[in-house]
Amino acid sequence: MNAFVKEFTEQNFESEAVASELPVLVDFWAPWCGPCRMVGPHIDAVAEQTQGKAVVGKVNVDENAGLAQRFGVMSIPTLVVLKGGQMVERVVGARGKEDILALLAPHMA
């Protein structure tokens, strides 16, 4: 994981994601998921490009099943955008960098 991408867990999700003043992009993934591994470099690039304007993090669904359940994640990868602690966007399936930026952009200041 790169320095710009947070690792969200059930222990830090409230303080790091829900309480964030910035919009938050959450990538629900698992290490065994091929499409998730394809999305990973795009998530890293988006995190670097949006530094200071958004928070970008990943949730390993195998280790944080409660978070996956909370957001109704049935398939991975699932990307969720939170603003003010509320889910404002959600897409399921692999996406490229430009699609991910387009998902996040309307919520950045």
Buried (B, 14 or more C-beta within 10 A) or exposed (E): EEEBBBEBBEEEBEEBBEEBEBBBBBBBBBEEBEBBBEBBEBBBBBBEBBEEEBBBBBBBBEEBEEBBEEBEBEEBBBBBBBBEEEBBBBBBEBBEBEBBBEBBEEBBE
